């Protein structure tokens, strides 16, 4: 009750400031004139004054503490014609304006540079990389289809362990410790079993924020990283779409207005967007890539996503969305895996006409169901059903911003598993999480500070987690910026994927343990039953010139408690969960060159990832000591209608535990009645005493693509993309089958051609 009173008082306080202040507020949205798409990070200012700001990624802006009077409100963005409108500001009044800007003859790459510069100067942005659909499409695309799954490993600190069933690791965190969001909703399995493709359609993406650590209080429930994906709204001016295909998949997008967005600044609009894609790998690979395997590539997936967007005359908006993602793998006579994710929800932004508080939020539901059948064994199954509700409030000052809110999560888990001894681990549980968060941003001259606090309550654990967060940036000069961030983090979700696994198609989930667990390697009970970590990150950004940017970030993550499924339990009385501690530390370098038709992106990561199970400290199977990425994209031709892309990746070898010997594996399920004399046992492996003391061979791969654009009219064009993955056919090891004594490599050379037609 006291907590609710506190929120109400704070809400009343901010409304009072807005209503009775002696100065006014100017706010609004900036849209592209042709499509009605929001223009993010556009400069907006009152001509003849020092009052200005930039739009957010939804094109929204607020100018606070404006003295009463008449002004010209200007939107200026490189690559677009400037736009100005007259505004009349009254004391205590709020003015809302829409500005529509049209593309000029400037190079579009200059627009991206301009937006990025403004973000760098005005946001903390430590350990944050923002990715656009345009950047994703600049990468040489496997199968001629650009995809987020192919782009993420190009980012510093991000490692993917393989092409088939590999996992995504971000700065020492395993996949379960990374939160993947789609329009505010958690996606539990974002990548298909063939690791080149995600469930997300590139053409529908507005932005992707990859926060590799040190994220602030609005994000919680994970202890390593966040990937926040936002889809764009449908075209508000005309019917448009895109269809495409390659030997790997076919896809389509359709979008358009139900009611058009007008430029009178008063009426609203309604638009829709629908995407779908379906794979043909199983069929096409048998004829085109038969050298991969005699049965081809047995992967099938279908992804559907739809969105309905409502925008009011004062900038308030409501989005309704739904999705259906399906994946199937069928290794004949060996294993069959199926998973299905369905869900839907809404997110909104409410802009009150007489208050400087912006109200946002989302409500969502999702259901993830996976099963794996292997021979005559009982199938492994996992299901998680999630309910999510978020409300947040943002107050804008002249050089400050306050954001606070509440988040509710409820999830139901059902899980069934038998280990190698036939011992079962089962869970059927429903649990809830409640969080409150607050973040304050203040700009003081060249200094930006961003303290935050998150309070997380885990009902099943009856446990509060108090999590302070902090970030800062200091603009030493216009070209050199220092930044730092840190915080405490917690989560209650556990994955069935063990960190020992480098290949695992079965990705299931459990709620954290509700019974006693023990400190690593002991019989001493732990102080709590949550996974927790602390982050500390520092670094600097330096603009060598207008087109070259350098970013350096050393980091440390301390995992004070990690919880894994105890798949090696020997007795029914053994605990279902085991604990570890760990740490990840290293340094990431990245450099970007962006000028007209040339884009170069280079990264180097040097990292250490260790775990302590109470018996020994060992490197994890994803501890890649050195990782290098080099990407070059060059447009050429009379109208820059050709585009060539080259990407090279090098990674030092992953650790593995060496084989010491073999033995006859009897599970003694029948106790003393086990016939160990005449029975034909399986072959068991005796592992070396030092865990993960060996190293696999180094990894490196070259991918290239060539795109030709045929433009038929202002709104219609044909893109033809030829690509080759693993150009020099490098035999990169995936894993080694110890029993069969057989090396399994990642995918060999894969040439392809894709076609996209947009209208």
N, C-alpha and C positions, 0 to 999 in steps of 0.2 A: 504493500500500500504506500509506504514512504517513497519507494522508488518511483511509483507512478506520479505521486505528487511532485517529486523533483522534476520529472520530465515535463509536467504540465506548467510548472513555474518557469522553467527554461523556455518553453514554447511561448508563453505569455510575454516573457521578457523580450524575446526577439521581435515579436509582433509589435510591442510597444515602441521599440526603437524605430521600426520601419514606419509606423503610423505617425509618430509625433516628432520625428527628427526634423531639423530645420533645413535639411538638404533633401534632394530628390534622388531617384534611381532611374537609370535608363537600361533597359534590357531588351533582348530580342533574339532572333535567329537569322543566320546567313545561309542562303540556299543557292545552289547552282540554278541559273535561269532556265537551262534547257531541260533538266530532268527533275528539278525540285529536290535533289540530294543535298543533305547538309554539308557545309564547308567547314571542316574542322581546323582549328588553330589559325584562323584568319584574324588579322589585325583589325580591331574596331576602336575608334577613338572619336572624341569631340574636337572638331577642327578649331585650331587656335588655342587649345588648352593642352595641359599635360595629362589629362584624364583619358585613359585607354585601357584596353585589356585584349585578350585573345579568346576566341570561341573554344568550347570544348569539342570533343570528338563528335558530338551531335549537332554542332553548329550553334550552340546556345551561348550567350554572353550576358554579363551583368556589369554595369558601371555604377558604383555606389558613391555616396557622398558628393553628388553633383550640385553645385550652387544653383539656385533658381535662375532661369533665363532662357533665351533662345540660342540654339546651337545647330550646327550642321554635323550630323552623325555620319561618319565615313567608314566604309568597309574596304580595306585595301589588302590585296593578296597577290603576290607575284604570279603571273600567268593568267590573271583575270583583270578585266577593266574595273577601275575603282567605281564605287557607288556611294552617293551621299543623299541624305534626306534631312529635312528640317524637323527639329524636335523642340517642344516647348516644355521646360521642366519647372514644376511648381514645388514650393516647400512642402516636404512630406509626401509628394506625389510620386507615382510610378508610371513611366512611359514604356510601352512595348512597341517595337518596330520590327518588321520583316525587311530584309535587304536581299535582293536578288542580283547576283553578279554573273557576268558572262565571260567565257574564256576569251582571252586575247591571243595574239600571235606568239606569246612567249613559250619557251619550251616547257612542257609539263613537268620535267624533272626539276626545274627551278622551283615549281610549286612545292614539291616534296621537301626540297632543301629549306625553303622559307619556313614551312610548318615545323620542321625539325629544329631549326635554330630557335624559334620562339619557345618550344617546349624545353629546350636545353637551358634557356636563361630563366624560365619562370616556374619550372617544376623540379622537385628533388631528383626523381628518376634514377635513383641508384639501383643497380641490378635489375633494371627494367629495359626491355627492348620492345618497341612497338613495331609490329609487322602489318603491312597492308597486302591486299590481294595483288596489287601491282608487283610488289617485291616477291611474293610467292611465285608469280608467273615469270619472273626473271630468271629463275633457277632452271637448269636443264631438267626436263621433266621425264621421269620414267614412264614409258608407254605413251608419251606425248600428252600426258594429263598432269597439269600442275596441281600439287596438293600440299597442304600444311604439314603432313607427316614427313614429306621430303625436305621441307624447309627448316623445320625445328632443329635438326642436327647441325645446321650451318651456324647456329648461334653459339656464342661462347658459353662454356659450362654445361652444354647439353650433349648427352651421349645416347646413342641407340645401339643395342647390342646385336642386332641382326635383321636380315631381310624377311625372315619367316619366323613369326612368333617371338621376335625380339622385344625387348622392353625399353622404355624411355626413362633415362636417369638424368636428374638435373642437380648439378653441384652436390653430389654425394647422397642425394635422396633417392629412394626407390620409388617405383610408380605409385604405390599406395600413399606415399607422402607428398604427392603432387596433386593439387586440386585443379581439375579441368572444368571450366565453366562455359556454358553456351547460353547466352542471353540471361545470365544469372542462375541457370540451373546446372547442377552437378552432373557431369557425364562420366560414368564409371569405367567404360571401356571405349575410349575415343579412337582407337586404331584397329584396323582390320587385321586378320591373321597374316595376310600378306602385307609386310610392314611398309610398303610404299604408299598406302592409302589410308586416310582417316575417314571418319563419318561425315566430315564437314565439306560442303561444296564451296570451292574457292570463289566462284563468281558471286556467292551470297555473302561473303565476308566483308564487313566494314573495317574492322580492326582486330588485331590480336595483341594483347599485352602479355608478354612473357616476363614474369617476376621471378627471378632465379634465387631470390633470398631477400631478407630485410624488409618484406612488405608490411604495410601499415595496418591499422586496426580494423579497417572495413573488411579485411579478409581473415578468415579463421578456419579452424577445423583441420588444418594440415600443418606439418612441421618442416616442410622443405621448400616448396615452390608453388606458384599459381600460374596457370595459363588461362587467361580471361578472353574468350572469343565472343565478339558481338557481330551479329548479322545486320545488314543494312535493310532499310525499308524499300519497298517496291517503288518503281518509277511513278512519280506523282503527276506527270504531264502526258505520257503517252504509253501505249501498249508496246512492250519490248520483250526481247528474249534471246536465248542462245541455245543452239543444239550442237552436239559434238560427239565424236566417236574415235576409237582407236582399237587395236586388237585387244586391249586390256579392258575397256569398258565403254558404255554409251551413257550420255547424260543430257539433260535438258533443263532449261530454266525459262519460266514465263513470269512476267511482272507487268503491272500497269495500274492506272487509277480506276477506282470505282466512282469517286468524285474528285475532279482535278483540283490541284492546288492553285489558287488564284493569287495574283500579285497585289490585290487591293488591301491586304493586311488585315482583313476582317473575317473572311470565311475559312472554314477548315477543309480538310481533305481526307479521303480514305483510299488506301492502296493495298495491293496484294503482291505476294512473291511466293512462288512455288518451285522447288527443285527436286530432281530425281536422278539417280544414277544406278546402273546395274553392271556387274562385271561379266566378262566373257572369257576370263582366263582359262577356266577348265576346258572350254571348247577350243579356243584359239591356240593355246600353248601346245596342244598335241600335234598340230601341223606346223606352226611357226617356230616353236621352241622345243621340239621333241628331244633335243640334246640335254635339256634340263633334267628330265626324268622320263622313264618309259610311260608313266601315267600322266605326264604333264604336270601342270600346277593345279592341284585340286582345291582351289579356293573360289568361293562364290560369295558375293555380297550385294545387298540392295539397300539404298539409303533414300528416304523421302523426308522432305522438310517443307513446311508451309508457314506463312506469316501474313497476318492481316494488321494493318497499321492505321490508326486514327490520329490525326493532328488537328487540334482546335485552332481557333483564330487568335488565341493569346499564347500559343506555343506549347500548351499542355498536350500530352500524347499518351496513347495507349496502344500496346502491341499484344496481339494474341498469336501464339505459335504452337505448333505440334510437330512431332517427328516419329519416324519408325525406322530403326537401323537394324539390319539383319546380317548375320555372318554364318557361313557354313564351310567346314573343312572335312574332306572325306579321303583319308588315306586307306585305300582298299585293303580289307582284311587286317588292318592294324588299329585304326582309331577313327572315330567320327566325333566332331565337335560342332555344336550349334549354340549360337547366342542371339538374343533378341532384346533390343532396348526400345521401349515406347514411352511416350510422355507428352506433356503439353503444359502450357502455363500462360502467364501474362506478366508484362512489366509496364510500368507507367511512370510518368513525370507530371506532377500537378503544379502549375504556376499560378498561385493565388493573385488576383488583380490588385490587392491592397496590402501585400506583405512581401518582405524581402526573403522569406523562407521558401525554398523550393522543396517540395515533398516528392519523394520517389519510392519505388518499391517493386516487389515482384512476388508472385505466388506460382508454385509449380508442383507438378507431380511426375514421377518417372518410375518405370519398372524395368529391371534388368534381370534376365533369366539365362543361365548358361548350363550346359551339360556336356560331359565327355564320356564316351563309351570306348573301352579298350578291351577287345577280345571278349572273354567270358567273365571278366571282372564286373562287379557292381558299378554302375555309372557314378561318376562324381557329379554332383549338382550344387548349384548355388543360385540364390535369388535375393535381390535386395529391392525393396519398394520404398521410395522416399517421398516425403512431403516437406515442402520448403516455403517459408513466408518471411519476407524482409520488408521493413519500413525504414526509410532514412530521411533525414532533414538536413538541408544545407543552407547556411546563412552566409551571405557575401558582404564583406566590408570593402573599403577602398583598397587596402593592401592585405586583407586577411580573409580567411574562409574557415567556417566551422561546419563539420559534418558529424552527425551522430545518428544512432538508430538502434533498432532491435532486430534480431534474427531468430527464427524458430526452425529447427530441423527435427523431423521425426523419421526414423527408418526401421523397417522390418526386415530381418535377415533370416534366411533358411538355408542351411548348409548340411551336406552329407558327404563323408569321406572315409575311406578305409586305407590304412597304411600298409606297408609291405608285410606286416605280421597279421593283417586282418583285423587289427584293432580299429574301432570306429571312433570318429570325432563328429559329433552332430551338434547343431545349434539352431534353435528357433526362438527368435527374440525380437521384441519391439522396444526401442529406446528413443528418448527425446533429448535434444540439446537446445538450450536457450542462451543467447548471447546478447550483450549490450556493448556498444562500441562508440567511441568518440575520437575525433581527429581534429586538430587545430593547425592551420597553416598561417604563418605570418611572414610577410616580407618586410625586412628592416634594412633599407638601403640595398646593399649588394648581398645581404644574407637572407636566406629562406630557411625557416625552422618549421618542423612538422612533427610535434609530439602527438602521441596517440595512446589510447588505453582500450583494451578489450577484456571483458569479464565473461568467461564461458562457464556455464553450468551444465554438467553431464548428469542427467537424472539417474541412469542405470548405475553410475559410480557414486552417486550422492557427493559429488566433488566439484568445487569451484576452482577455476584456473584464472588467476589474475595475471594478465599479460601486457606489460607496458611495451610500447613501441616508440621509436624515435628516428627521425630522418632530418638531414640538413644539407644545404648546398650554399657555397659561398662563391660568388662571381668575383674572383680575384681581378680579372680583367674581362674585357668583352670576349676574349678568346680562350681564357683559362678559368676552369671552374673546379673547385674541390667539393667532394660530397662524402657523406657517411650515413650509415643506418644500422639499426640493430633492434633486437626485441626477443621476447619469449613467446613460444608457440606450443600448442598441444593438439592432440587428436585422439579419437576413441575408435576409429575404424582400423581393422586389421585385414590384411590380404592373405589369401591362400597361397600366393606366389611367394616362395621363400627366396631370400636374397642369395642363396646358393645357386639358384636356377638362372641360367643364361638363356635357356629355351623353355618356354612354357606357354602353350596356347590357352590353357585353362586359367582364367582370371576370375576368381571368386572373392567374396567379401564376407566378413563377420564383424559383429559388434565386439568391442573390447571385452576382456574377461571380467566376470562379475564375482568369481571365486578367487581365493588367494593365489597369488603368483609370487615367485621368489626372485631375489636378486641373482644376477648371473653367477652360475657355478656354485650356489649355496642353497641352504634350506632356510634362509632368513627371509621372512616376508618383506615385500616391497612396501614403501611408504604410500604408494598410490598405484592405480591400475590404468594409467594413461601413458601414451607415448608423448614425450616432450623433447624440446630442443631450444637452443639459444643461438642467435645469429649475430655476427659482428662483421661489418663490411665497410671499407673505405675506398677511396679512389679519386681519380681526376679525369676531366674531359679537357681536351686541348684542340682547338681549331688551328691547324697549321696554316691554312688560308681559307678562302671562301668555300672551297670544294673538298678539302681533306680534313677529316675528323679522326682523332685518336682517343680511345677510351681505355683506361687501366683500372682494374678492380681486384685487389687482394681481398680474400674473404675467409671466414671461419664459421663452421657450423658444429656445435657440440650437441650430439644426440644423447641426452642424459638418461633416457630410457626408451628402448625399442622392444616391441612385442611381436613375436612370430608364432605361427602355428607349430606346435610340437609334433611334427610328422614322424619323428623317430621314437615315439613313446614305446616302451617295451612291455609295460603292464597296464592293465585297465585303470589302476590306481594312480598312474603317473599323470601330472597336469597336462591339460590340453594346450597350454601356451608356455613358451620359454622367453626369457628376457635377454637383452644385450644392451651394451652401451656402444657409442661410436663417435667418430669425428670425421669431418671433411674439411680440408683446407687447401688453398691454392691461390693462383692468380690468373686472371683472364685479361688478354689483350685483344682489342679489336680496332680496325682501321677501315675507314670508308672514304672512297673517292667517288664523287657524284658530279658530273658535269655534262650537260647537254645529252649526247647520245652514248656516253660511257659511264658504266657503273662498276666499281671494284669494291669487293668486300673481303677482308682478310681477318682471320682470328687465330689466336694461339692460346691454348689452355694448358697449364701445368698444375696437376692436382694429385692429392693423396686422400684416399677414402679407406678408413680402418674400422673394424668392429672388434669388440671385446666380449666374448661369451662366458667369461669367468674362468676359462681355462687357458686361453691364449689370445693375443692380439693378432689379428690377421687382416690382410687386404681383402676387400670384397671382390666378387667376380666382375664387377664393372669398374674397378679401379684402373682407369686408363691414365697413365702417367702423363703422356703428351698427346695432344690432339690439335691438328692443324686443318683449317678450311680456307680455301682460296676460290673466290667466285668472280668471274669477269663476264659482263654483259655489254655487248657493243651493237648499236644500231648503225646501219649504213644504207646506201642507196640514195637515189634522187630525192625521195620523200621519206627517208628513214623507214622504208617499208620492209627492210630485212633486219633480222635480229639474231646474232650468234651469242651463245652462252656456253661457258666452260666452268666446270666445278671440279676441283681436286680435293680429296680428303685423305689425310694420313692420321693413323692412330697407333700408338704403341700397343703391344699385346696385352690382352686381359690375363689376370691371374687364374690359375687352376690348381687343384690338388693332385699331386702326382700319384700314380698307381704303384703300390708296394708289392702287391701279390693278389692271388685269387683263392677262394675257398668254396666249399660246398655249402650252399645256403639252405639250411633247414629252419622253418619258422616255429616248429614245435607247437603248432596250434592244438594238436591232440595230446600235448603233455607227454607223459611217459609212454603213451601208446603210439607215439610217432615211430614209424618204421624207417629209421635212419640207416639200416643195413642194406636193404634192397631197393629203397625208394630212389628215384632219379631226381636229384635236387637241381634247383637253379644254380647258376654260377654267381657267387658273391664277390665283391671287390674289397680288397684290403687297401685302404688309403694310407698315404704317407702321414706320419705324425704331424708334420708342419702343414697346416691348412693353407691352401692357396700360395704355396711357396714357388710354384713354377709359373712360367709366362708363356702364353701362346705366341705364335709369330705375329709380327706387325701387320697392320691392315692399311691398304691404300687402294684408292679407286678413282678413276677419271670418268666423268660424264660430260657429254656434249649435246647440244641441240641447235637447230637452225630453224628459224621461223620466217615465213613470208606472209605479209599482210596484203590482201587484195581489197581495196576500198571501192565500193560500188556507189555509195551515196553518203550523206552526212551520218546516217544512222545504221547503215548496213555494211558489213565487211566479212571477209572469209580469212581465217587464219589456218595456215598449213604448217604443222610442226613435225620435223623429223628429229628423232633423238636416238642416242646410243648410250646405254648405261653400261658401265664397266668396259670402257673402250678397249683397253689392252688385255681384257679377259684375265684379270688377276685372280688367282686361286686364293681367295681369302677364307681362312678357316672359320667355320661357324661353331662346330663342336666336334669332339672326338668320341666315338662310340667305343668304350673300353671293352665291352663284352665281345662285340663283333670285330674289334680291332680295325675300325674303319673311320677314316677322316671324312667328315661331312663339310663341304664348302658352302659358302653363300652363293647367291645366284651368279651365273656366268654372264657373258656379254649378252645384252638384250637390245637389239635395234627395234625401232618402232616408228610409226607415223600416225599422227593424229590430225583431225580436222575439226574446226569450230566455226560455226556460222552465227553471227550476231545480227540482230535486226531491231 
